[in-house]
Amino acid sequence: MSVAENISSPAAAGHVLNVNNIEVVYDHVILVLKGVSLDVPRGGIVALLGANGAGKTTTLKAISNLLHSERGEVTKGSIAFDGEHVHKLSPNELVRRGCIQVMEGRQCFGHLTVEENLLTGAFTRRDGKAAIRADLERVYAYFPKLKDRRQSLAGYTSGGEQQMTAVGRALMSRPKMVLLDEPSMGLAPQIVEEIFEIVRALNEKEGVSFLLAEQNTFMALRYARYGYILENGRVVLDGKADELRENEDVKEFYLGVGEAGRRSFKNVKHYKRRKRWLA
């Protein structure tokens, strides 16, 4: 069954994104997502949590229509952005409508300068050089380190600066929502916190909605207002961020702190206790 044959109503008022019961298949045989549903409120920050291989990146690529380059396809369910179904749109058409993904691993153009990287984010815009230049200065206001490195080749900047470049490039498209994939990967804790503080500022001051796919559950739940936990391609738990932080299973399996305090697996060969949601 194609996605077009299984469409539900568009996103409800108040939601910028509505993902309804989607399944994703790679190479026509490998079922990766198994009925994933989630909502992102307009102007909200939502965390998509789970271990490596849980399906977080696949979910983001399904939303941004980047699956076809990897022989993937949404075979069931529906995705609505800003009140309209978007499964037939190309990725650049989706960017024009205000939904853009910041890829895992930063993915800067290493042979271009930082400023040239930022300007590539405005390739879909048709509002003139003055507006683009004004937004470039706005990006530099959020990322002052980038202004200092604007003429440096992006490939020779630090991991944190490359992540800032990737987020800044997304902002140059004037997005309504950013899909942010593993922003903390490979970065020092201080830089991770700096990145997340900028995400919060962009959300509060610019009204940009964020869907954060993260393995760093502790950091994600500090900044998000709602969270979904994925395991093996399914949503196994969701709730308000503060409630998830206090959930004993989440604390034990994702934050490393259980009822008896911080757990160490150093001397344990195999951890047998199953999560209550899988029991």
N, C-alpha and C positions, 0 to 999 in steps of 0.2 A: 504493500500500500504506500503510495506517495504521500508526502506531507500535505499536498494540495487536497487530498481526499479526506483529510482528517483535521480540518480547520475548525477551531472553536471561535467564540466571539473575541474581538480585539481587547487589548488591555483595559482594565477598568479605570475609571477616573481616579486620579491620584497616583497612578503607577506609570512610570516612564517605560518600564519593561515588564512583560508578562511572558514567562516560559511555561508552557502547559504540556506536561506529560510527553516530553520528547524522547525518542529513541534515536541513537546514532549507530550506523553500521559502517565499518571500514571494509573495503575490498569485497563488498556484497555478502560477506559471511561473518565478520567479527563484530559482535554486538558489544558496544562500549558503554553507551548510556542506556539505562533501562527504566524509562518513565520518569525523567527528571522534571520537576516543576519548581519554579521560584518566581518571586516578584521583587522588583526594585522600586520603592516609592520615589516619586519625583522629588529631587533634592535630597535624597537619602544616601547613606553609605551602607552597603550590604557586603558581608564577608561570605565567601564560598570556601569552605575549609575541608581539609582531608589530606591524607598521606600522598606521597608520590604515586601516580598511577590510579588515583581514585576517580579521575574523570574531570578534574577542574578545568584544565586547558581545553579539552574537547568541548566542554560546555561553552566556554567563551568563544571558541572558534565556530561553534554552531550558531551562536548569536550574531557574530560578525560576518558570517557567510564565507569563512576561510577554509572550510572542510574539503572542498573539491580539489584543492591543490594537493591534498594528502589522500585522495581516493576515499574520502568519507562522505556520508550523506545522512541528512535527517530523514528518516523513513516513517516517522509517526509523530503526531503532536503538532503544536503550533508555537510560533514565536511572534510576539507583537511588540513593536517599539513605537512609543509616542502615539499609541492608539491605532496603528496600522500594521497589518501582517507584512513581514519583510522577507519571507523565505525566497521570493523570486528576485530580490534586489541583488545587484553586484556589490562587492565590498566598498567600492568607491561611491556608489549611490547611497549606501548606508552612511558613509562618512559625511556626505553632503547633508543628510538628514539629521546628523548630530550624534551618531554612535560610532566610536572609534576604539580600537583595541591597542594597548601597549603590550607588545609581545614579551614573553619570558626571555630572559637573557639580554634585554635592552635593545639589541638589534639596531644599533646606529650605523650610519654609513661612515665607515672608518676613514675613507679617503677624502671626505668632505669636512670642512670646518664645523665647529659647533653651530655657528650662525647659519651656515648653509643647511645643516640638518634641520634646524628649527624652521627655516623657510620652506622646506619640502612639505611641512605639515599644512601649508596654506595652498597647496596646488589645486584644491577643488573650489577655492573661493573666487568670486567674481566682483568683489566690492572695492577693488582699486588698491594701489600701492600705499596710499596714505593710511588706510584702515589696517593693512597688514603691518606696516611699520609701527603703528600705535600698539598693536597687539604684541609685536616683538618686544617692545619696551615693557609692556605689561608682564610678559614672561620673565624678562630680566629682573623685574621688581620682585617676583616670587623666587627667582633663582639667581641671586646676585653673583654666585660663584661662576655661573655661565657667562655673565657679562664680562668677567675678568678673563675668561678663556674663549671668548667668542671667535677669535681668529686661529685658535689651536685646532689641529686635526682631531676629530672626535676619537679616532682609534688610539690616540696617545694620551687621552684623558683618563682619569681614575674611574673605577666602576661606579662610584657614587655620582660622578659628573655625567657619566654616560646614561645612568638611570634618570637623572634630572633632565638631560637632553631629550630622552625618549618621551618623558611626560610633557615637557615643554613643547615638543613637536606636536603631540596630540592636542594641546591647548590651542595651537595656532589654527586648528580647523574649527574653532569655536564650538566645541562639543556640548551636547546636552547631557551625555553620559559617556564615561570612560570605563572600559573593561581593562582592569589592571592585573596582569598575570605575574605572580610571584615577584613583587617589587623588592622584597628583602633578600632575594637569592644572591649569595656571594658577597654581601655587603657587611661591613662592620656594624655592630649594634648602634653606635652613635649616628652613623649615616642613615641606618634604617629608620631611627626615630625622627631624624630630620626630614626624610622623605614623607613619612606618615603625617608629620605636622603640616607639611605643605599641602598634602591631600586634604587634611581637615580645613585648612585656610581656603583652599579652592572651593570646597563644598560650601562653607559658610558664607564666603564673600562673593563668589561667582555663581553659586547655585548649581554647580556641576554634580550630577549623580555619579556614584562609583559602585562598581561591582568588583570586589577584590578577591582574586583567587590566591590563597596563601596557605603555606605549610606552617608559618609562624603564627599559630593560633593565639598565643598570648597577645602579640602585638595587634593582630587583626581585630580581636574582640575589644581592645582598648579604644579603637577608633570607630568601629562599625556600630550601628544601632541594632542590626539584626544579623543573624547568621544561619547558614545552612551547612550541614556536615555531609560530605559525600563519602561513600565507601563502595568500591566495586561498581561504580556507575549508578548508584542509587542514593537518593537523599534519605539518610537514616535518622536525622534529627534536625530540627530547626527551632528557632525561638529568638527572643530578644537577647542582645549581646550580654547584658548583665546576668540574665538567667542562665545562659550557656556557661558563663564563667564560673557560676556556682554549682553547676551540675556535676555530680560526683564522677560520672563516667567521663565527661569531657575533661575534668581536672586530672583524672588518673591516666587516661589514654592519650591526651593531647597536650596537657600542660605539665605532666610528670609529677603531679602532686595528688596523693590519695587521702583517704580518711586518716591514715596514720602518718601523714606528712609526706615529704618528698621520697619517691620510690627509686631505688637503685636496682638495676638489673645486672650489676657487675658479677654477682656470684650465682645468678639464676640461669640455668640452662634453657628453660622453656617457660614462658609465661602462659599459664593454662586458663586463667579466668577470662570468660567471654564477656563482651559488652552486653549489658542488659537488653539493649535494643536488638541484639542478634540472637538472644536466648529463645 
